[in-house]
Amino acid sequence: MNRYGRLRAGRPVLLIVGLLAAGAALTWFAGAHLAYATGLAGTPGHLRVEACVWEHVGGHRYPHCSGIFRSSDGTVVKLEATIDTRLPVGRTVALQLTPSGGYAQTGITASCGWLAISLLGLMVLLTGILAARSKAGERRVPRSRLVLLGSLSAAMLLSALVGGVAGMSERF
């Protein structure tokens, strides 16, 4: 309420629309990458790293490793495959070839990371839905909705932890 006793309806509506849009976009984006990371989408195969270079852009260094990509069924061979990840030369890494011609890493680390981000998107989306369904002036959220938000956040944190531990164990 402002000082004259009137409610400002514009700000909550923009916040709710923003939460719904951000939650839906984040869930869709991470869900698409999760499908590649788990091997549900794309063409499975392996890349044998033959060379890695570092590119300097805007004061930052970015790795580009290249090699030969071979699909698991042998139908696709790309001689100039490039991935923007730091990998040791000679290593063979499992990848999914995307329809756009890019590559996505597979495995537990990538899967858990994208799962955590998609769960974060669901939490933002659910928060937007809860805000949209709440009545003006209502401060109490039903217990079942809080349990759902808590469960999503616990699953997100567990997924991030497992992905982080798996990623660290791959480095050593």
NUGUFI-312650 format. One record per residue (C-alpha): residue in three letters; residue number from 1; x, y, z. Coordinates in pm, whole numbers, plus 50000, padded with zeros to 5 digits. Layout:
<recs>
nukol,lumro,u,v,w
ALA,NUM,X,Y,Z
...
</recs>
This chain:
<recs>
nukol,lumro,u,v,w
MET,1,50000,50000,50000
ASN,2,50114,50352,49935
ARG,3,50062,50635,50181
TYR,4,49714,50707,50044
GLY,5,49584,50356,50119
ARG,6,49590,50221,49763
LEU,7,49755,49896,49656
ARG,8,50018,49895,49384
ALA,9,49928,49600,49168
GLY,10,50187,49654,48893
ARG,11,50498,49548,49081
PRO,12,50376,49206,49201
VAL,13,50244,49123,48855
LEU,14,50580,49203,48695
LEU,15,50759,48997,48959
ILE,16,50528,48700,48904
VAL,17,50560,48721,48525
GLY,18,50939,48748,48563
LEU,19,50954,48442,48791
LEU,20,50734,48238,48558
ALA,21,50932,48337,48248
ALA,22,51272,48283,48412
GLY,23,51167,47949,48562
ALA,24,51025,47820,48235
ALA,25,51326,47935,48031
LEU,26,51580,47792,48275
THR,27,51396,47460,48301
TRP,28,51367,47429,47922
PHE,29,51732,47525,47860
ALA,30,51873,47293,48127
GLY,31,51632,47014,48035
ALA,32,51753,47016,47674
HIS,33,52115,46993,47790
LEU,34,52022,46723,48042
ALA,35,51883,46512,47758
TYR,36,52220,46530,47579
ALA,37,52422,46470,47898
THR,38,52225,46154,47978
GLY,39,52242,46027,47621
LEU,40,51868,46056,47555
ALA,41,51921,46296,47263
GLY,42,52187,46338,46999
THR,43,52428,46095,46833
PRO,44,52651,45911,47082
GLY,45,53020,45879,47008
HIS,46,53376,45947,47120
LEU,47,53628,46221,47054
ARG,48,53999,46143,47070
VAL,49,54175,46468,47164
GLU,50,54465,46542,46927
ALA,51,54540,46905,47013
CYS,52,54438,47182,47251
VAL,53,54489,47556,47213
TRP,54,54402,47851,47434
GLU,55,54222,48147,47282
HIS,56,54250,48491,47441
VAL,57,53929,48694,47428
GLY,58,53867,49005,47635
GLY,59,54142,48931,47883
HIS,60,54025,48572,47943
ARG,61,54165,48242,47820
TYR,62,53936,47977,47674
PRO,63,54039,47620,47584
HIS,64,53958,47462,47247
CYS,65,54043,47094,47209
SER,66,54009,46922,46874
GLY,67,54030,46573,46735
ILE,68,53835,46307,46550
PHE,69,53476,46232,46651
ARG,70,53340,45887,46569
SER,71,52981,45792,46640
SER,72,52925,45470,46833
ASP,73,52764,45302,46533
GLY,74,53040,45420,46297
THR,75,52811,45614,46062
VAL,76,52942,45960,46154
VAL,77,53310,46060,46144
LYS,78,53406,46427,46192
LEU,79,53776,46495,46138
GLU,80,53776,46853,46271
ALA,81,53563,46811,46584
THR,82,53618,47082,46847
ILE,83,53502,47107,47207
ASP,84,53546,47407,47436
THR,85,53672,47210,47734
ARG,86,54021,47161,47871
LEU,87,54120,46798,47817
PRO,88,54456,46617,47808
VAL,89,54589,46536,47461
GLY,90,54539,46167,47382
ARG,91,54233,46129,47602
THR,92,53914,45983,47458
VAL,93,53596,46145,47584
ALA,94,53232,46039,47537
LEU,95,53022,46303,47361
GLN,96,52681,46348,47205
LEU,97,52666,46514,46863
THR,98,52380,46766,46868
PRO,99,52160,46839,46565
SER,100,52321,47185,46538
GLY,101,52664,47024,46493
GLY,102,52791,47097,46843
TYR,103,52904,46850,47105
ALA,104,52780,46786,47458
GLN,105,52970,46592,47721
THR,106,52797,46292,47874
GLY,107,52841,46120,48207
ILE,108,52759,46163,48572
THR,109,52926,46503,48611
ALA,110,52741,46669,48323
SER,111,52414,46492,48405
CYS,112,52415,46597,48771
GLY,113,52510,46954,48681
TRP,114,52229,46995,48429
LEU,115,51985,46819,48664
ALA,116,52071,47068,48940
ILE,117,52014,47362,48705
SER,118,51683,47220,48578
LEU,119,51567,47169,48938
LEU,120,51661,47530,49012
GLY,121,51444,47633,48716
LEU,122,51156,47426,48853
MET,123,51197,47593,49192
VAL,124,51181,47940,49035
LEU,125,50879,47834,48827
LEU,126,50704,47691,49134
THR,127,50777,48008,49331
GLY,128,50614,48209,49052
ILE,129,50311,47980,49053
LEU,130,50280,48006,49431
ALA,131,50304,48384,49411
ALA,132,50040,48396,49137
ARG,133,49800,48175,49332
SER,134,49839,48354,49664
LYS,135,49575,48596,49774
ALA,136,49656,48962,49829
GLY,137,49780,49019,50181
GLU,138,49815,48646,50256
ARG,139,50144,48573,50431
ARG,140,50108,48205,50508
VAL,141,50214,47942,50255
PRO,142,50053,47597,50288
ARG,143,50283,47334,50437
SER,144,50256,47101,50136
ARG,145,50396,47370,49906
LEU,146,50683,47442,50142
VAL,147,50761,47069,50158
LEU,148,50762,47055,49777
LEU,149,50998,47354,49753
GLY,150,51221,47204,50023
SER,151,51231,46867,49847
LEU,152,51325,47029,49516
SER,153,51600,47231,49681
ALA,154,51736,46924,49863
ALA,155,51741,46725,49537
MET,156,51909,47017,49360
LEU,157,52180,47047,49625
LEU,158,52239,46670,49629
SER,159,52268,46664,49251
ALA,160,52513,46955,49256
LEU,161,52719,46783,49528
VAL,162,52733,46450,49342
GLY,163,52823,46627,49018
GLY,164,53093,46829,49192
VAL,165,53248,46525,49360
ALA,166,53235,46329,49034
GLY,167,53396,46620,48850
MET,168,53673,46650,49107
SER,169,53742,46276,49098
GLU,170,53782,46292,48719
ARG,171,54050,46560,48757
PHE,172,54275,46346,48978
</recs>
